[in-house]
Amino acid sequence: MFNIIVTDNYDQASSEAFKIMRDVLRKENPVLGLATGSSPVGLYKKMIADHNTNGTSYKNVITFNLDEYIGIPKTHDQSYYTFMHENLFDHIDIPEENTHVPVGETDNPEEECAKYEEELQKYTIDIQVLGIGSDGHIAFNEPGTPFDSLTHVMELEEQTRRDNARFFDDNIDLVPTHAVTMGLASIMRAKKIIMIATGANKADAVYDMIKGQKSTDCPASILQDHDDVTIILDKEAATRIK
Ligand code: F6R
């Protein structure tokens, strides 16, 4: 069963997500699973503000990111490595060696996937932050991805590349075609999951995830099998589930 929170707007959704994150950060050595994209940016801003105001330290925090594009260097302004540094890591006191972002700049992505999964398996993620793609993907697990998948290479759907073209000068041709992504089984190992989904373009995917039949057609529907998922929506993303 999902715990569903419907808020008035993105800022409120970020505050609700932060309340759950704050409790996990009180643990001794928390392990965070982190996402990129627009959905978690407000949460990361609140984590940075809390670090600055209340001194919440990340010295003993370990992080694992969900995914990374293949074919752009990690120094590229749209790599997820860069995204995480700009939106969170550079503004808190987390040691660089505690952060893990899959490596997409490689001639052997399969090997990178195996290495990433091996490292991930040494830990249990206390809280996994997720967004959802308009096609129902979580991380970069596109429709059709097996539910038992571990970290793997994914060819991105055209819809996903179209959605993400906004970060690449609105030019879909500049959006990488493949990514390294944690698999659906990797994500399901997390103890607690929070998903932030806002905006009308997420309403159909949110409906399929919550009310649809569990099916690889909507990768996010696998979350129906997890016993601690909080889905935080704004009114627009929640229109179809009412
Ligand atoms: C990003 C990720 C993706 C995004 C999803 C939604 O690390 O794993 O699944 O969460 O594409 O993206 P936004 O939040 O930009 O709408």
Residues whose N, C-alpha, C, O or C-beta is under 5 A from the ligand:
A	BS01	F6R	A35 T36 G37 S38 S39 L66 D67 L130 G131 I132 G133 H137 I138 A139 F140
